[in-house]
Amino acid sequence: MKINPYLMFKGNCEEAFKLYADVFGGQILAMLPHKGSPAEAQTPAEWQNKIMHAALKLGDETLMASDSPPANACYVLAAMLERKRVLKQMKTESRDGGRRVLIYEQGSTGDVFIVPDPQLRLDELENVQNEVAELLRGAAQNG
């Protein structure tokens, strides 16, 4: 089984990833700030230059992270991949005071992904669609 870690930082993602790349000889594949993204309007001014998504290649592995994780977008992407039969939801667990997480497995590789369940409201869907589009655009540019 291969696990793809996604780290969540409190504002120092860029600094940490530059250090990891230097120390471990990795290659930064993506370093996308909130500024200039569809999420820019909903992001506080002090977080505009913080990292929305980062990816670091370390040998055969990819480490991903963000300063303010797009949990809603991750949930929607996981649901989309489940519908395409790329991911299979294995189980749902409650954590941290009842917060639900969904556990997915990628069928051909056995990779496991843990995604927070955002329990979205209909009025939040447009922002989440924008987050998903930005993640997909970043993946296409760096892929």
Residue, then its C-alpha position, 0 to 999 in steps of 0.5 A: m500500500k502506498i500512502n500520499p501524505y498531504l501536510m497542512f501548515k499554519g502559514n509556513c508551507e512555502e518555507a518548509f517545502k523549500l527546506y525539504a527540497d534543499v535537505f532531501g534533494g527534492q523538486i518543487l512541482a507546484m507552489l500556488p498562492h491564494k492570490g490570483s486564484p478563484a479563491e482570492a476573493q474569499t481569502p483574507a488579505e493576510w493569507q493572499n500570499k500563503i500557499m493554496h497548494a504545493a507539491l514536492k517530488l522526493g524520489d518516487e514519492t510526491l508530498m503535497a501541502s497547503d497553508s489553508p487546505p482546500a478541504n471542500a475541493c478535496y472532498v469534491l474531487a474524491a467524490m468525482l473520482e469515486r463516480k469515475r470508479v478511480l477511487k472506492q470509498m472504504k469507510t467513514e470515521s468520526r474524529d476530533g469531536g465528531r468530525r467525519v472523515l471519508i477514507y478512499e482507496q485507489g483500486s489499481t495502486g492501493d493508495v489511501f486518501i483520507v478526506p474531511d467531510p465538509q458537509l456542504r450547503l448548497d450556497e457554498l457550491e460555487n466557491v467549491q467548484n472554483e476551488v476544484a477548477e483551480l486544483l485541476r488547472g494547477a495539476a494540468q500545468n504541472g502534470 
